[in-house]
Amino acid sequence: QVQLVESGGGLVQAGGSLRLSCAASGSMCSTDAMGWYRQAPGKQRELVAAMTSGGTTNYADSVKGRFTISRENAKNTVYLRANNLTPEDTGVYYCAAGSTSWSIFNGEYECWGQGTQVTVSS
């Protein structure tokens, strides 16, 4: 059974930073594509940043220049460094993993984590 275990969420003041981590274990789904998505209260889940095992990335316009996604392929782990956070970044952040590189553009993954709450206070 595959698991995606997220960590690093929490409460931070506006202008602060967080580093989220997501480690994939098990063999039920591939990690060719891994990404971070978020869902704010009353809104649909949206892309934050995603990355293929080959290094291709896709970022939401709202986080470009502030957030950085990275991976350790040997550890099946993806990270998200979030700088200069604003209250609009508040939400539940979900990790996703899948077998198709195109997933970083269409948001279709086989596996999703449970989510980690990020709250940015003003």
Disulfide bonds with the S-S distance in Angstrom:
Cys22-Cys95 2.01
Cys29-Cys111 2.19
